[in-house]
Amino acid sequence: MGRRALAWLDRLENGVMATLALALVLGAATQVVLRLFDYGLIWLDPMLRVLVMWLAMFGALAAARHDRHINLDALTRMLSGNALRAARAATFLFTAGICLVLARASWGLVALDRESGTMIVDGVPAWWTQLVLPAGFVLLALRFCFRAFAKPPMPPEPGSAGGPA
């Protein structure tokens, strides 16, 4: 049941990312076309910035899901076995800690904008759109904690996609 739930969550994340990307492309194209006619939607630019923020957070979650996040793997290429597992665990746990620090800081941003009453567009408080930041960083921290104790992926074969030629 756990694998099915994770597969469902993966599909949900992918669907959200695809929807956000489509909305971003369509919104930006709409704004460009409207500006050709000296017109534009005043609320669309702030919403496009929000879409970029949300897409970036979901993209980070997807990258962490597949071990495709930014990392320095020079040391891990020289390690194997228990040494590799220990290095991965330490790295991922450190990264999870950083994500929790960022979650706390982004929660501060949400609280500040909530108190100030900042609006992203008429009737939509900015803090609503920023909730993806603390939530996303907490989810990233959880994902990195799980990855810390997961079996390291097998290195790609030389000459295969992603491997040295």
N, C-alpha and C positions, 0 to 999 in steps of 0.2 A: 504493500500500500504506500510506503514511503516513496518508492521510486515513481509510482504513478502520480503522487501529489507533486513531486519535484518536476516531473515532465509537464504536468498541467501548469505549474507556476512558470516554467520556461516558456511554454506557448503563450501564456498570458503576457509575460514581459515582452516577448517578441511582437505580439499583437499591439501592445501599447506603443512600442517603439515605432512600428510601421505606421500606426495611426498618427502619432505625433509628427513623424517625418513627412507624411502626406499632407497633413494640415499645414506644416511649415512651408512646404514647397508651394502648395496652392495659395496660401495667404500671401507669401512673398510675390508670387506671380501676379496675383490680383492687384496688389499694391503697385507693382511696376506698370501694369496695363492702365490702371486708373490714373497714375501720374502722367502717362503719355497724353491724357486728356485734361491735364491740369486739375485733377481731382484726386482725392485720397481719403481713406478712412482713418480718422484721427486715433481711433482705439486699436487699429491693427498693428502698428509698430510696437507698442508696449506688449501686446499679446504675442507677437513673434519673438520678442526677447524672452518671454516666459516659456514659450515652446522650446527655445534653444536650451534654456536651463533644465527643463524637464527631460528633454531628449539626451542631454549630456549625462544626467544622473542615471537614467535608464541604460544608457550606453556603458557607463562605468559598471553597473551591475552585471550587464551581459558580458563585458570583458572579464570581470572577476570570475564569473561562472565558468568560463572556458580557459582560464589561465592565460588570457590574452592582454592583461593589463600591462602597463609599463613596468619593466623591472630590469635590473642589472643581473644578467645571468652568467657572468664570467666565472664567478666562484662555483655556482652550481654545476657548471659544465665539467669542473674538475673533481666534483664529489660524486660519491655513489653510496648506496646502502644506507646505513644508519646515519652517517655524516650528512648525507643529502637530506634525509628526513629531518634531522635536527636543524639544519640550516633553513629549510623551508618552514618549519614550525616557528622558529625564532623570527624569521622575516615576516611571515603572515600574522603572527601575534603582535609584532611591533606595528605593522600596518593597521591591524584592527584597532590598536590603541590610538593611533593617529586619527583614524576615522571617528572614533568616539570623541576625541578632542574637537574635531571639525563639526560633529553633530551638536555638541554643546555650544560651540561658537555660533553655528547657524541658528540654533534655537534662540540665542540672544538676539540675532537679527530679526527673527520672526517676532519675538516679544517687543522689540523696539518699534518695529513698524506697526504692531498691533496697538501699542500705547499711543503712537503718534497719529494714528488714523490715516496713514498714507493709503491712497487709492491707486490701483494700477490703471483702472478705467472707471467711469462712473458706476458706482454701486458695487465694485469688486475690490475689496481690501487687498492690498499688496501682500499682507501676511498669509492669506489663503494660498496664493500662488507659490509662496516660499516654503510652505510646509514640506515640499518634496526634498528640500535640503537636509533637515535633521532626520527625516524618515529614511531618506536614501543613504545617508552616512551610517545610520544604525544598521540598516540592512547590509551595507557593505562590510561593516565590522563583523556582523554575524557570518556573512559568507566567508570572510577571511579566517575567522575562527574555525569554521568547518574545514576550510581548505588546509589549515595548519596541520590537521591530523589525518588528512586524506592521503592515500597512496600517491606518490609523485607520478605524473604521466610519463609514459614511455617516450624517450627522445625520438624525433623523426629520423627515418632512415636517410643516410647520405644520398643526395640527388632527388629526394622526394620533396613535395611542396613543404616549404618551411624549413627544410634541412640544408646543410651546406652542400654545394654542388661539387 
